[in-house]
Amino acid sequence: MAKKAKNIKVQKCKRTDKFHLLPNKLLPACSTFALLPLSYVKHFRSNSVLQLTNLILAMTLDEVMLKLEKMGSEQSKKVLIKHGAHEYFYGVKVEDMKKEIVKKVKKDHTLSLQLYDTGNSDAMYLAGLISEPQKMTKQQLQKWVENAYWYMLSEYTVAWVTAESNFGWELGLEWIDSEKEMIAAAGWNTLASLATLKPDNELDIEKFAGLLERCGKEIHASKNRVRYTMNGFVITIGTRIPALTQRAKEIANNIGKVQVEMGGTACKVPFAPDYIKKVEDRGSIGKKKNRVVC
């Protein structure tokens, strides 16, 4: 006769929302239990509560999509549609995603890919927040950029994840030459994000200098969102790479004001010379970030 599978009991505390292995010390406030097959956890270290908690809290695609639907609002949808989003999506605020889903899921590469494949703008943005960029392949990133149909996805989700992946420099340079507006915009923001993340001794300063010159020559003749991201690139290089700050200021002054159609919203295009000066005045030129995904 086959032996009955052994289970391990886990207890959830109402007050702290944390899980505890049983038969550890019982907490009076706890009343929610979960039985997990011992085979699930036999490869974990003894008393690895954190690993067990992650296993229990893992969400499926259907669960996340249902959660997003409940969190959406018509008012947010109206605002996002003005910016370029289109159906189908729910209109979920980014801060709500972080609080209600990202805090629970943390990082999940497989779920991230599934979310992006839905074509739902909320799910696609969330995919970036829970992504594991180092696990992304070049093919997956290319698929993401080709399906990023508006700027919040192309310039933020795709650019940020790509910059933190192993293919940021290669793909950024490739994408800026694209005839497709959203792909080219993603490329410029990917390169700007790399300048934000990496120490200067890991950057090709000469190549960045050449890209600055290119922005100065091509920005006003470029497509709408490409103009916006080129302008952002000039600002980023001027504030993140001290060796190029002076040249970035000169190019920014030559460029002047950049006109970008913002869909009838109140959003404005940053004036690069003023922005660089503000960062310079507070002594923050050259400061880097650990992450750009947010």
Secondary structure, 3 states (H helix, E strand, C coil): CCCCCCEEEEEEECCCCCEEECCCCCCCCEEEEEEEEHHHHCCCCCCCHHHHHHHHHCCCHHHHHHHHHHHCCHHHHHHHHHHCCCCCCCCCCHHHHHHHHHHHHCCCHHHHHHHHHCCCHHHHHHHHHCCCHHHCCHHHHHHHHHCCCCHHHHHHHHHHHHHCCCCHHHHHHHHCCCCCHHHHHHHHHHHHHHHHHCCHHHCCHHHHHHHHHHHHHHHHHCCHHHHHHHHHHHHHHHHHCHHHHHHHHHHHHHHCCCCCCCCCCCCCCCCHHHHHHHHHHCCCCCCCCCCCCC
